[in-house]
Amino acid sequence: MASCGTVQEHLTAWIDGELSPRWGKRVREHLAGCARCAAEADGLRASIALQRVLTRLTAADVDVAMLQARFRRAVDGDAEVERHRSLWNWLLRPVVLAPALATLAVIVLLSAAGGPTDVLVPLGVTPPPPAVKRAPDLFKDYTLIQHLDELRHFDTVESEPLDDEQDAQTG
Amino acid sequence: MRRQVIIDAFGVLCAGMLLAPAARGVPLLAQNWRDLSPRERYDAMQNYRRHEQLPADRQRDIERRYQQWRDMTPDERERVRQNYERFKQLPPQERERFERKYQKWRRETPPGQ
C-alpha cells in the first residue's frame, strides 16, 4: 500500500485524471483506508472546482454599475471625513480660537457681575442712574447709613444690658 | 501788586480749606461720582439695586438717615465710621447681640436722641 506522502504528491494529478490506471487504483485504495488523506483530497477537489469556475468568469459576469456605486460611496465618505477634519482644523487655529475664548470669557464675566450695565457704569463707559449721580455717597456708604442710628450710639448701646443677661445676674 | 497779593492769599486760603480735612484724616463727603474708584462705583451700583428693591417707606427712611449723615460734622462722621469698623469686626453672634441691645435701647429711649 502506498504511503500518505506518496499519495498526497499525486492527488492533484489523480483529481485531474492524469494518473495511470495502476497508480489511480493505488491512490483510491489508500484513500479508502486513510481518513486524513481522504479529507485532503476533498479539500483539494473543492479548490480545483472553484478555480475552474473563476477562470471561466468574464467582464460580462461582473456587475460594473454596482462596483462603480460602491466605489463612489467609498470616495464620497472619505471626502466628507476630510471636509469635517479641515473645518475642525480651521476652527482650532489660534487666530480663531483666541478671540472666541476671549468673547466667551467676557460674556461669562458680565453675567457673573450682574449684566453689562453693572460693569460699564463703574468703568465710566455709561453714566450712572440719576439717583446715584445725585447722591453717590449715599450708595457708597449705604450699609453705614442704614445703621446710622445704632452706629451713632454704639457705646451707649453696647453698655445696655439685655433682659436675659440681667436675669442671669440677679438669679 | 496789592491786587496780586490779595489773589494769592485767596488762593492759599481756598487750598487750605480744601486740603485741611484730608490732612487731618477727616473723610470728605464724596461729592462727585468721578471721585469714586471703579470698585466703589461697582459697590454703589449694587447698593442702588438693593435700594430700588425696598418698599417706599424703607427707602424714605434711609433717605432721612442720609440727610442726617450729611448734616453731621466731619468729626461726627469720622466717629461713626470708626464705630462701623468696630461693628464689622464683631463676630456674627456678637452682632446679633448688639442688634438686640439696640432694639431694646430704642424702645426705651425717646425718639430724637
Boltz contact constraints between the chains, C-beta under 6 A:
constraints:
  - contact:
      token1: [A, 118]
      token2: [B, 45]
      max_distance: 6.0
  - contact:
      token1: [A, 121]
      token2: [B, 45]
      max_distance: 6.0
  - contact:
      token1: [A, 122]
      token2: [B, 38]
      max_distance: 6.0
  - contact:
      token1: [A, 122]
      token2: [B, 41]
      max_distance: 6.0
  - contact:
      token1: [A, 122]
      token2: [B, 42]
      max_distance: 6.0
  - contact:
      token1: [A, 128]
      token2: [B, 33]
      max_distance: 6.0
  - contact:
      token1: [A, 132]
      token2: [B, 48]
      max_distance: 6.0
  - contact:
      token1: [A, 133]
      token2: [B, 33]
      max_distance: 6.0
  - contact:
      token1: [A, 136]
      token2: [B, 30]
      max_distance: 6.0
  - contact:
      token1: [A, 136]
      token2: [B, 33]
      max_distance: 6.0
  - contact:
      token1: [A, 137]
      token2: [B, 29]
      max_distance: 6.0
  - contact:
      token1: [A, 137]
      token2: [B, 30]
      max_distance: 6.0
  - contact:
      token1: [A, 138]
      token2: [B, 66]
      max_distance: 6.0
  - contact:
      token1: [A, 139]
      token2: [B, 44]
      max_distance: 6.0
  - contact:
      token1: [A, 139]
      token2: [B, 47]
      max_distance: 6.0
  - contact:
      token1: [A, 139]
      token2: [B, 48]
      max_distance: 6.0
  - contact:
      token1: [A, 140]
      token2: [B, 30]
      max_distance: 6.0
  - contact:
      token1: [A, 140]
      token2: [B, 40]
      max_distance: 6.0
  - contact:
      token1: [A, 140]
      token2: [B, 44]
      max_distance: 6.0
  - contact:
      token1: [A, 142]
      token2: [B, 47]
      max_distance: 6.0
  - contact:
      token1: [A, 144]
      token2: [B, 84]
      max_distance: 6.0
  - contact:
      token1: [A, 145]
      token2: [B, 65]
      max_distance: 6.0
  - contact:
      token1: [A, 145]
      token2: [B, 66]
      max_distance: 6.0
  - contact:
      token1: [A, 145]
      token2: [B, 69]
      max_distance: 6.0
  - contact:
      token1: [A, 148]
      token2: [B, 65]
      max_distance: 6.0
  - contact:
      token1: [A, 148]
      token2: [B, 69]
      max_distance: 6.0
  - contact:
      token1: [A, 150]
      token2: [B, 102]
      max_distance: 6.0
  - contact:
      token1: [A, 151]
      token2: [B, 80]
      max_distance: 6.0
  - contact:
      token1: [A, 151]
      token2: [B, 83]
      max_distance: 6.0
  - contact:
      token1: [A, 151]
      token2: [B, 84]
      max_distance: 6.0
  - contact:
      token1: [A, 152]
      token2: [B, 80]
      max_distance: 6.0
  - contact:
      token1: [A, 154]
      token2: [B, 83]
      max_distance: 6.0
  - contact:
      token1: [A, 157]
      token2: [B, 101]
      max_distance: 6.0
  - contact:
      token1: [A, 157]
      token2: [B, 102]
      max_distance: 6.0
  - contact:
      token1: [A, 157]
      token2: [B, 105]
      max_distance: 6.0
  - contact:
      token1: [A, 160]
      token2: [B, 101]
      max_distance: 6.0
  - contact:
      token1: [A, 160]
      token2: [B, 105]
      max_distance: 6.0
  - contact:
      token1: [A, 162]
      token2: [B, 100]
      max_distance: 6.0
